[in-house]
Structure formats: structure tokens, C-alpha cells
Amino acid sequence: MSPHKEWTMNESTSGAKNNRLARSVMEMLKRSEPLRAVALHRISVEASDSSVLLRGIVPSEAHRRQAVAMASAVPGVSRVVDELVTDRQLEGRVAVALASDPSTRPLRIAVRVLGGVARLYGAVPSEEMAEMACSVARRVGELTGVESRLKIVPPGTPAVLAWQNSLEGRTSMEAANRDGRQAPAQAAVHEEAVVGTRKTAGMEGAA
């Protein structure tokens, strides 16, 4: 049974008591500079009896573990139900969605999620395909937004390789890969694209 299904609010418990406990947990989380700086505004806290439910989006697994540990340390809390999700987890979910949909599977798209907002990088053949990619990404319900950084390049044109080898193309792919945050399901595809670009450039130079 999932934590969400397991969570039930006890109607016999005073709402005021639950609210006080939830506020105490939030005050505890505010003591963490990392959480306060980048994640606190995206975390919600609910309380029922001595149980606390944490929901929201945090940047990393380290932030998630810290939030759970700090909530567990609040006096009166006997159990923490963790429904927090990390940006990295969301990247993986978006990548799986793009790789699973027949319309976007052939596309070379890299994904980066920051603060729950997914940014899509790469080259696509049309505005319609760019919108399709964004639509597929939006199916990941936990996201707070989707931004397209996709480059529109007609199929079968050397401009695709030219863009990938340009400053803009390299910057886009580097942004998607920075700190190892590129979605795993798309990493092999982009590595192939980068290697292919370098080989093509090398052959053209030799000619």
C-alpha cells in the first residue's frame, strides 16, 4: 500500500492540535539553511495525531533525507510519511515518458529539472513536435512547469549537426548534462549525437 493510501486523517483528533504540530515541523525545517534557501516554499506539511505527512519537491536526495530527519526530530512526532520527490527523480520520469511515447521516442531530447520545472533541450523537426514533447512531459503530474529550449531544425538538413556543434547547441547540451543531471534514459542518445557530430566534423575537415 502506498504512503498516500496509508495516510488517513483521524477525525476525532483536534484540528488545532494537528495544526500546531504541523507548524512545529515547519519551524524545524526553517532551521535548515539548505532547505530554507531552495526548497522550503515547495514543501507542505500535514499532521494527524502524532504522524506527519511531507509533500513537495526538493532539489536532491540529500535535501529529502534532511527534511525527513528534521521532521522526525520534532517532539510529538512518532511517524513521518515521506511523499517528497526530487528534481532528479522528476528528470527520470520525464525521460521515461518521452522515451515511451511513439511520437517523441525518435527525438534527441535531454531533460533537466530545476525546482520542479522541466527544461527540454535538443533539436526537433517542427514546432508541432516541440509542442508534442512539452505535452508528453506535462503528463508527469508532479512537475510545476515545462519550458521548451528546443531548437526547430527541418529533418534531413546539415543544420542539425551544425546546431549541435554550435556554441548554442553545445551550451544547451552542457546545461542538460551539468552536474550529471541529464535524464538517464536520454544520456546515451545525446552521447551518440555528440560523438556523431565530432566524427562528421572531423571527416569534413579532412576533406
N, C-alpha and C positions, 0 to 999 in steps of 0.2 A: 504494500500500500504506500502511495506517495505521501511525502510530508504534508502536502496541501490537503489531501483527502483525510489525513490523520488529524488535521487541525480542526477543532470544533470549539466554539465559544460557549462557555458554561453560563447559561442564563441566570443561574442562582447566585453568581458571583457579582459583587458590587461593581458597577461600571466605573465608579470613582476610584476604587482600589486598582482596577486594571489600568486606568489612565495614569495613575501615579507611578505604577511600576514601569509602564512604557516610557514615561518621561524620565524616570531614573536611568533606564537603559540608554536613552538618547543622550542624556547628560554625560554618562560614562563614555559613550562613543566620541563625544565632543572633545574629550581629553586627549585623543589621539591626533597629533598634528597631521600625519599622512591621510587619515580618514577625513579630518576637517578640511584639508586643502583640496581634495579631489573627489571625494565620494559621499560625504555626509548628506548632501542635498538630494542624493538619489537613493537613500536608504529609508525605508519605512519600518516602524516598529509597532507591533500589536501585542497585547498581553491578555492572558486568560488564566486566572488563578496564579500559579507560580510558573507558568510556561510563557515563553516569549517567541514570537514569530518575526524573523528578519526577512524582508523582501527588498529587492532593488538590484542595481548594477554597480559593481566595483571594478577598478582597473585590473586587478590581478588576484591570483590565488593568495598571495601574502596579505592583501587587504581583507579578503574574505575571512581568512583564518583569524586575523586580528579582531575583526568585528565580532565574530562568534565567541572568541575567548573573552573579550571585554564584556559582552553581554552576559556570559556565564558567571562572571565575577561579581555581578550586581547582587547585593543582599536581597533575598526573597525569590531569586530566580532558581528554579530547580531543573529546567529544561529549556534548551534553545532549538527551535525548529529553523533550520537554515534553508532559505529559498533564494539566497543571493546568487547572482550569476556574474561571471567575469567577462570583460571585453574579449579576452582570448577565447572563451567558450562560445561567445556570440560569433566571432570570426569563423570558428569551425562550423557552426550551424548554418551560417550564410553560405560558406563554401560548399557544404553538402547540398544545400538547396539548389545552388547554381549548377553543381555537377549532376544533380539528379533530374533536373528538368530538361526534356529533349530540346527545347528551344535555346537554352543557354549552355548546354553541355559542350558544344564545339568552340565556344568563345574563350579567348585568353583573358580572363579577368582575375585580378588579385583583389583581396579584401583586407581592409584594415578597419578596426572598430575602436573608436575613442569616445569614452563617455556614453556608450550605448548607441552612438551614431555610426552607421556603416558607410565607409567610403569605398567606392568601386573604381579600380584603376585598370587601364588596358585599352586596346583598340577594338572597336566593333564596326560592322559594315554600314549601319544606318541609325538614325535617330530612333526608329521603331525598336531596333534591337537593344539600344541603350535603355529605353523605357521598359522593355521586357525584362532586362536584367534587374532594374530597380524594382519592378513589380515582384519578381521572384524573391528578391532579398527582403522585401517588406513582409513576406509570409512568415518570417521569423518574428514571432509576436513580441518578444522581449525588447526588440530594438526601439529606440526613441526617435530614430530618423534614418533616412538613407540619402546619401549625396552621391551624385554621379561625377566622377572625374574622368569619365571615359572619353576617348578620342574617336571621332567619327572618321573612318577611312574606308572608301569603297573597296569591295573584295577584289582580289586578283591584281592589286596595284603595288608597285615597288614602294609606294609611300608608306605601307605598313612597316616594312623593315626600316625605312628612312626615319619614321617617327620613333620606333623602338631604339634607334641608335642616336637620336637627337638628344639635346640637353633636356627637353621637356619629357621625353619618353624615359630617359634614364632616371630623371628626378622622380617621376611617378612610380616607377618600379622600385626604386630605392626607398621611397616613402612607404610603399606597401610592405617592404621587407625589413624595414628598420627594426632593430632590436629583436629580430626573429619573429615578428608579429604577423608575417604573411600567413594567410589561411593554409593549413597543411594540404588540403585537397587540391589547392591551386599551385602549390610551390613547384611541383615537378613540371607543370605546364609552362610556367614562366621561366624556369631554368632552361628548358628546351628552347624557348623563344630567344632568350639572351644568347645562348650558345650558337643557335642558328644564325642570329644576326651577326655575331662576330665572325663566323665562318664565311658568311656571304660577303661581308666587308673585306675579309682577307683575300678572297678569290678575286673580287673586283679590283683590289689594289694591285694584285699580282698581274692581272690582265693589263 
